[in-house]
Amino acid sequence: MIALNEILKIVGLVVLISTPLLLLLRWFLKHNLKLKELELANNTYKTLIPTRLQAYERLTILLERINPEALVLRENKQGINCLQLQKNMLQSIRNEFEHNFAMQVYLPTASWDAILRGRDEVIKLINSASAEVRPDAPGLQLARIILEKSINETKFYIDKARETLKKDIQLYYFD
């Protein structure tokens, strides 16, 4: 029969050998897990950055397309009246926003709010200019008023939103 002394020696030897092995195995597994997490984060980062930059590009184009000057040039067709021009411009703004609405998930809230403020100011400008002319007047009259007013009123908000997008890109991607 094995003596208690012999059993204690064997158990002590097993503990002495297995403890460093278990610690080494634990360290190896933790290190491996961290490497996998870094690899996953790196892959996510590689796919997310181009998508976010594309969102910024699309929203910059959106701001350019809802700019009053661009709207007037695009929507003022020969022979339409003020009411039709107003409806066409407002519909164009709605379409642009519906097309790019999902891009807001890639932006900070302040940037999206600046874009919304720019849009709202353009809509307000169109509606206030429309109130100054008869609905059946030629669209050219409304276009002239919108262009005159946009120089002072709306340009600020569109430019501010564009600058906010530029600052975001500089802050998050090029520092």
MODELLER restraints for C-alpha pairs under 7 A, 6 or more apart:
rsr = mdl.restraints
at = mdl.atoms
rsr.add(forms.Gaussian(group=physical.xy_distance, feature=features.Distance(at['CA:52:A'], at['CA:106:A']), mean=5.54, stdev=0.5))
rsr.add(forms.Gaussian(group=physical.xy_distance, feature=features.Distance(at['CA:55:A'], at['CA:103:A']), mean=5.34, stdev=0.5))
rsr.add(forms.Gaussian(group=physical.xy_distance, feature=features.Distance(at['CA:55:A'], at['CA:106:A']), mean=6.71, stdev=0.5))
rsr.add(forms.Gaussian(group=physical.xy_distance, feature=features.Distance(at['CA:56:A'], at['CA:165:A']), mean=6.67, stdev=0.5))
rsr.add(forms.Gaussian(group=physical.xy_distance, feature=features.Distance(at['CA:60:A'], at['CA:162:A']), mean=6.36, stdev=0.5))
rsr.add(forms.Gaussian(group=physical.xy_distance, feature=features.Distance(at['CA:62:A'], at['CA:96:A']), mean=6.46, stdev=0.5))
rsr.add(forms.Gaussian(group=physical.xy_distance, feature=features.Distance(at['CA:63:A'], at['CA:158:A']), mean=6.44, stdev=0.5))
rsr.add(forms.Gaussian(group=physical.xy_distance, feature=features.Distance(at['CA:65:A'], at['CA:71:A']), mean=6.53, stdev=0.5))
rsr.add(forms.Gaussian(group=physical.xy_distance, feature=features.Distance(at['CA:66:A'], at['CA:93:A']), mean=5.92, stdev=0.5))
rsr.add(forms.Gaussian(group=physical.xy_distance, feature=features.Distance(at['CA:67:A'], at['CA:158:A']), mean=6.93, stdev=0.5))
rsr.add(forms.Gaussian(group=physical.xy_distance, feature=features.Distance(at['CA:68:A'], at['CA:122:A']), mean=6.62, stdev=0.5))
rsr.add(forms.Gaussian(group=physical.xy_distance, feature=features.Distance(at['CA:68:A'], at['CA:146:A']), mean=6.97, stdev=0.5))
rsr.add(forms.Gaussian(group=physical.xy_distance, feature=features.Distance(at['CA:68:A'], at['CA:147:A']), mean=6.84, stdev=0.5))
rsr.add(forms.Gaussian(group=physical.xy_distance, feature=features.Distance(at['CA:68:A'], at['CA:150:A']), mean=6.47, stdev=0.5))
rsr.add(forms.Gaussian(group=physical.xy_distance, feature=features.Distance(at['CA:69:A'], at['CA:147:A']), mean=6.24, stdev=0.5))
rsr.add(forms.Gaussian(group=physical.xy_distance, feature=features.Distance(at['CA:71:A'], at['CA:89:A']), mean=6.20, stdev=0.5))
rsr.add(forms.Gaussian(group=physical.xy_distance, feature=features.Distance(at['CA:72:A'], at['CA:143:A']), mean=5.93, stdev=0.5))
rsr.add(forms.Gaussian(group=physical.xy_distance, feature=features.Distance(at['CA:75:A'], at['CA:85:A']), mean=6.62, stdev=0.5))
rsr.add(forms.Gaussian(group=physical.xy_distance, feature=features.Distance(at['CA:75:A'], at['CA:88:A']), mean=6.33, stdev=0.5))
rsr.add(forms.Gaussian(group=physical.xy_distance, feature=features.Distance(at['CA:75:A'], at['CA:89:A']), mean=6.26, stdev=0.5))
rsr.add(forms.Gaussian(group=physical.xy_distance, feature=features.Distance(at['CA:76:A'], at['CA:85:A']), mean=6.23, stdev=0.5))
rsr.add(forms.Gaussian(group=physical.xy_distance, feature=features.Distance(at['CA:76:A'], at['CA:139:A']), mean=6.66, stdev=0.5))
rsr.add(forms.Gaussian(group=physical.xy_distance, feature=features.Distance(at['CA:80:A'], at['CA:138:A']), mean=6.33, stdev=0.5))
rsr.add(forms.Gaussian(group=physical.xy_distance, feature=features.Distance(at['CA:80:A'], at['CA:139:A']), mean=5.53, stdev=0.5))
rsr.add(forms.Gaussian(group=physical.xy_distance, feature=features.Distance(at['CA:81:A'], at['CA:135:A']), mean=6.72, stdev=0.5))
rsr.add(forms.Gaussian(group=physical.xy_distance, feature=features.Distance(at['CA:81:A'], at['CA:136:A']), mean=5.33, stdev=0.5))
rsr.add(forms.Gaussian(group=physical.xy_distance, feature=features.Distance(at['CA:81:A'], at['CA:137:A']), mean=5.43, stdev=0.5))
rsr.add(forms.Gaussian(group=physical.xy_distance, feature=features.Distance(at['CA:81:A'], at['CA:138:A']), mean=4.37, stdev=0.5))
rsr.add(forms.Gaussian(group=physical.xy_distance, feature=features.Distance(at['CA:81:A'], at['CA:139:A']), mean=4.31, stdev=0.5))
rsr.add(forms.Gaussian(group=physical.xy_distance, feature=features.Distance(at['CA:82:A'], at['CA:130:A']), mean=6.99, stdev=0.5))
rsr.add(forms.Gaussian(group=physical.xy_distance, feature=features.Distance(at['CA:82:A'], at['CA:135:A']), mean=5.13, stdev=0.5))
rsr.add(forms.Gaussian(group=physical.xy_distance, feature=features.Distance(at['CA:82:A'], at['CA:136:A']), mean=6.04, stdev=0.5))
rsr.add(forms.Gaussian(group=physical.xy_distance, feature=features.Distance(at['CA:82:A'], at['CA:137:A']), mean=5.62, stdev=0.5))
rsr.add(forms.Gaussian(group=physical.xy_distance, feature=features.Distance(at['CA:82:A'], at['CA:138:A']), mean=5.69, stdev=0.5))
rsr.add(forms.Gaussian(group=physical.xy_distance, feature=features.Distance(at['CA:82:A'], at['CA:139:A']), mean=4.16, stdev=0.5))
rsr.add(forms.Gaussian(group=physical.xy_distance, feature=features.Distance(at['CA:82:A'], at['CA:142:A']), mean=5.70, stdev=0.5))
rsr.add(forms.Gaussian(group=physical.xy_distance, feature=features.Distance(at['CA:83:A'], at['CA:135:A']), mean=4.74, stdev=0.5))
rsr.add(forms.Gaussian(group=physical.xy_distance, feature=features.Distance(at['CA:83:A'], at['CA:136:A']), mean=6.64, stdev=0.5))
rsr.add(forms.Gaussian(group=physical.xy_distance, feature=features.Distance(at['CA:85:A'], at['CA:139:A']), mean=5.85, stdev=0.5))
rsr.add(forms.Gaussian(group=physical.xy_distance, feature=features.Distance(at['CA:86:A'], at['CA:126:A']), mean=6.68, stdev=0.5))
rsr.add(forms.Gaussian(group=physical.xy_distance, feature=features.Distance(at['CA:86:A'], at['CA:130:A']), mean=6.87, stdev=0.5))
rsr.add(forms.Gaussian(group=physical.xy_distance, feature=features.Distance(at['CA:90:A'], at['CA:123:A']), mean=6.84, stdev=0.5))
rsr.add(forms.Gaussian(group=physical.xy_distance, feature=features.Distance(at['CA:104:A'], at['CA:112:A']), mean=6.08, stdev=0.5))
rsr.add(forms.Gaussian(group=physical.xy_distance, feature=features.Distance(at['CA:111:A'], at['CA:161:A']), mean=6.85, stdev=0.5))
rsr.add(forms.Gaussian(group=physical.xy_distance, feature=features.Distance(at['CA:111:A'], at['CA:164:A']), mean=5.89, stdev=0.5))
rsr.add(forms.Gaussian(group=physical.xy_distance, feature=features.Distance(at['CA:111:A'], at['CA:165:A']), mean=6.35, stdev=0.5))
rsr.add(forms.Gaussian(group=physical.xy_distance, feature=features.Distance(at['CA:114:A'], at['CA:161:A']), mean=4.85, stdev=0.5))
rsr.add(forms.Gaussian(group=physical.xy_distance, feature=features.Distance(at['CA:115:A'], at['CA:161:A']), mean=5.24, stdev=0.5))
rsr.add(forms.Gaussian(group=physical.xy_distance, feature=features.Distance(at['CA:117:A'], at['CA:157:A']), mean=6.77, stdev=0.5))
rsr.add(forms.Gaussian(group=physical.xy_distance, feature=features.Distance(at['CA:118:A'], at['CA:157:A']), mean=4.74, stdev=0.5))
rsr.add(forms.Gaussian(group=physical.xy_distance, feature=features.Distance(at['CA:118:A'], at['CA:158:A']), mean=4.93, stdev=0.5))
rsr.add(forms.Gaussian(group=physical.xy_distance, feature=features.Distance(at['CA:118:A'], at['CA:161:A']), mean=6.65, stdev=0.5))
rsr.add(forms.Gaussian(group=physical.xy_distance, feature=features.Distance(at['CA:121:A'], at['CA:154:A']), mean=5.92, stdev=0.5))
rsr.add(forms.Gaussian(group=physical.xy_distance, feature=features.Distance(at['CA:122:A'], at['CA:154:A']), mean=6.03, stdev=0.5))
rsr.add(forms.Gaussian(group=physical.xy_distance, feature=features.Distance(at['CA:125:A'], at['CA:146:A']), mean=6.91, stdev=0.5))
rsr.add(forms.Gaussian(group=physical.xy_distance, feature=features.Distance(at['CA:126:A'], at['CA:146:A']), mean=6.45, stdev=0.5))
rsr.add(forms.Gaussian(group=physical.xy_distance, feature=features.Distance(at['CA:129:A'], at['CA:142:A']), mean=6.52, stdev=0.5))
rsr.add(forms.Gaussian(group=physical.xy_distance, feature=features.Distance(at['CA:129:A'], at['CA:145:A']), mean=6.06, stdev=0.5))
rsr.add(forms.Gaussian(group=physical.xy_distance, feature=features.Distance(at['CA:129:A'], at['CA:146:A']), mean=5.95, stdev=0.5))
rsr.add(forms.Gaussian(group=physical.xy_distance, feature=features.Distance(at['CA:130:A'], at['CA:142:A']), mean=6.32, stdev=0.5))
rsr.add(forms.Gaussian(group=physical.xy_distance, feature=features.Distance(at['CA:133:A'], at['CA:142:A']), mean=6.71, stdev=0.5))
